[in-house]
């Protein structure tokens, strides 16, 4: 009976990690939509919803601590619990980055450089997180390596977008009646948006790396 209870707790831990990922991904999608549509109500939903993500993090963290302290797991179970703990940390940080996007929506004054496709970058990062969590659930190590490779593409996309913003800023003539401070604030917000989306991709890779370690005791992707 005690062993069955232990296995039930491991199953519950995985389910709660996956549920937390669903909540965080919903926040990220909502934040991206708010940014695109300048939807302040949606932005506030994301910002105020960060408390739920933090509460989930603390709850799952306690599950990990209890399993480590009370059950003394070994081998694969120990790697599963340790990986789950690291993954919820990445999910909590993705939630923070989604909150940043919500705040950028509230601060936005006007559109700048529409040729920089923030939504395309956001969709790519969201897909990476989704696929990383699928790899965790399915213990799919091949997918872990694929996600790491896709991050190189994302980094190149974000670097190109950032260079485009800076180049356009240098070449753009400021319209009469527009304060330079306002322009710089809008450009800074756009650059921060690109940076934060790139960081979401980094967290997706972290999740994939911990999954690979969990399944195969392989730390190749951990950095």
C-alpha positions in Angstrom: 0.0 0.0 0.0 2.8 2.4 0.9 4.5 1.7 -2.5 1.3 2.3 -4.3 0.8 5.6 -2.5 4.3 6.6 -3.5 3.6 5.8 -7.2 0.4 7.8 -7.0 2.3 10.8 -5.7 4.7 10.5 -8.6 1.8 10.4 -11.1 0.2 13.4 -9.3 3.4 15.4 -9.5 3.6 14.9 -13.3 0.0 15.9 -13.7 0.5 19.0 -11.7 3.6 20.0 -13.6 1.7 19.6 -16.9 -1.3 21.6 -15.5 1.1 24.4 -14.5 2.5 24.4 -18.0 -1.1 24.8 -19.4 -1.7 27.8 -17.2 1.6 29.4 -18.1 1.0 28.8 -21.8 -2.4 30.3 -21.6 -0.9 33.4 -19.9 1.7 33.6 -22.7 -0.8 33.3 -25.5 -3.1 35.9 -23.8 -0.1 38.3 -23.4 0.8 38.0 -27.0 -2.8 38.6 -28.1 -3.0 41.6 -25.8 0.2 43.0 -27.2 -1.0 42.6 -30.8 -4.5 44.1 -30.2 -3.5 46.6 -27.5 -6.0 44.9 -25.3 -5.5 46.5 -21.8 -8.1 44.2 -20.2 -6.3 41.1 -21.4 -3.0 42.6 -20.3 -4.3 43.1 -16.8 -5.6 39.5 -16.7 -2.1 38.3 -17.4 -0.5 40.6 -14.8 -3.0 39.8 -12.1 -2.9 36.1 -13.0 0.8 35.9 -12.1 -0.2 35.2 -8.4 -1.9 32.0 -9.6 1.3 30.9 -11.3 3.3 31.6 -8.2 0.9 29.7 -6.0 1.1 26.7 -8.4 4.9 26.9 -8.3 5.0 26.8 -4.5 2.5 23.9 -4.3 4.4 21.7 -6.8 7.7 22.7 -5.2 6.4 21.4 -1.9 5.4 18.1 -3.5 9.0 17.7 -4.8 10.4 18.5 -1.4 8.1 16.0 0.3 9.0 13.3 -2.1 12.7 13.9 -1.7 12.5 14.1 2.1 10.0 11.5 3.0 10.4 8.9 0.2 14.1 9.0 -0.4 13.7 8.1 -4.1 16.6 6.6 -6.1 17.8 6.4 -9.7 15.1 7.2 -12.2 12.6 8.4 -9.7 15.1 10.8 -8.2 15.9 12.2 -11.7 12.2 12.6 -12.4 11.6 14.6 -9.2 14.7 16.7 -9.7 13.8 17.4 -13.3 10.2 18.3 -12.4 11.5 20.7 -9.8 13.8 22.5 -12.3 11.0 22.5 -15.0 8.5 24.3 -12.7 11.2 26.9 -12.1 11.4 27.5 -15.8 7.6 27.6 -16.1 7.4 30.2 -13.3 9.9 32.4 -15.1 8.0 32.1 -18.4 5.0 33.3 -16.4 7.0 36.3 -15.3 8.0 37.0 -18.9 4.4 36.8 -19.9 3.6 39.4 -17.2 6.3 41.6 -18.7 4.5 41.4 -22.1 1.3 42.5 -20.3 3.1 45.5 -18.9 4.6 46.4 -22.2 1.0 46.4 -23.6 0.0 49.0 -21.0 3.0 51.1 -21.7 2.7 51.1 -25.5 2.2 54.5 -27.0 2.1 53.7 -30.6 3.2 51.0 -33.1 6.9 51.2 -34.2 8.5 49.2 -37.0 5.6 46.9 -38.0 8.0 45.1 -40.3 9.3 43.4 -37.1 6.9 40.5 -36.7 6.7 40.1 -32.9 3.8 37.7 -33.2 5.8 35.3 -35.4 8.5 35.3 -32.8 6.0 34.8 -30.1 4.3 31.9 -31.9 7.6 30.2 -32.4 8.5 30.5 -28.7 5.1 29.3 -27.6 5.4 26.2 -29.8 8.8 25.4 -28.4 7.4 25.5 -24.8 4.4 23.3 -25.9 6.7 20.8 -27.6 9.1 20.8 -24.6 6.2 19.9 -22.3 5.0 17.2 -24.7 8.5 15.8 -24.6 8.5 15.7 -20.8 5.1 14.0 -20.8 6.1 11.4 -23.4 9.7 11.1 -22.4 10.7 11.9 -26.0 14.4 12.4 -26.1 14.5 13.0 -29.9 12.2 16.0 -29.4 14.6 17.4 -26.8 17.4 17.7 -29.3 15.0 19.1 -31.9 13.9 21.9 -29.5 17.6 22.8 -28.8 18.2 23.1 -32.6 15.1 25.3 -33.1 16.4 27.6 -30.4 19.4 28.5 -32.7 16.8 29.5 -35.3 14.9 31.6 -32.8 18.1 33.3 -31.6 18.9 34.2 -35.2 15.4 35.5 -35.8 15.5 37.7 -32.6 19.0 39.0 -33.5 17.8 40.0 -36.9 14.7 41.7 -35.5 16.7 43.6 -33.0 19.2 44.8 -35.6 16.2 45.9 -37.8 14.8 48.0 -35.0 18.2 49.7 -34.3 18.8 50.3 -38.0 15.3 51.8 -38.5 15.8 54.0 -35.5 19.0 55.4 -36.9 17.5 55.9 -40.4 14.0 57.2 -39.4 13.3 60.9 -39.3 11.3 62.0 -36.3 8.0 63.6 -37.2 7.3 67.1 -35.9 5.4 67.0 -32.7 6.7 63.7 -31.6 9.1 63.8 -28.7 12.3 61.9 -29.0 11.8 60.5 -25.5 8.6 58.9 -26.6 10.2 57.4 -29.7 13.1 55.9 -27.6 10.6 54.5 -25.0 8.7 52.7 -27.7 11.8 51.4 -29.3 13.1 50.2 -25.9 9.8 48.5 -25.3 10.0 46.7 -28.6 13.6 45.6 -28.0 12.6 44.3 -24.5 9.7 42.4 -26.0 12.1 40.6 -28.4 14.6 39.9 -25.6 11.9 38.4 -23.4 10.5 36.2 -26.1 14.1 34.9 -26.8 14.3 34.1 -23.1 11.1 32.1 -23.3 12.8 30.0 -25.9 15.8 29.6 -23.6 13.5 28.2 -20.9 11.9 25.8 -23.4 15.4 24.5 -24.0 16.0 24.2 -20.3 12.8 22.1 -20.0 14.0 19.9 -22.9 17.5 19.5 -21.3 16.0 18.4 -17.9 13.7 16.0 -19.7 16.7 14.4 -21.5 18.5 14.1 -18.2 15.4 12.6 -16.6 15.0 10.0 -19.2 18.6 9.0 -20.1 20.7 10.5 -17.4 22.3 12.6 -20.2 23.3 16.2 -19.3 24.4 17.1 -22.9 21.8 19.9 -23.2 22.2 21.3 -19.7 24.1 24.6 -19.7 
